[in-house]
Amino acid sequence: MSQEKIHGQPVSDEQVRAWADEAESGYDVTTLRRRGRPSAGDGPGTVVPVRLDAATLKALTERAREEGLANRSEAIRAAVRAWAHVA
């Protein structure tokens, strides 16, 4: 096996086998569903690509920072919800 790394640390064949054994024994699905990115509303979200010019993107980033939003995605969701009158 090639010398794969996780967080800069080499991963041994024994570790890969241990992970495979763990996976094959099964996981608690309810625990796994709580992990990962939080939902963006009432359920799973759909990615909607949007192109913005540099001036709009800069204004969006600044406004998000001023309002204490975590990132531009949060700002875009807030703006769309307000425009669409969605709580």
ABEGO torsion letter per residue (X at the ends): XBBBBBGGBBBBAAAAAAAAAAAAAEBBAAAAAABEBBBBEAEBBBBBBBBBBAAAAAAAAAAAAAAGBABAAAAAAAAAAAAAGBX
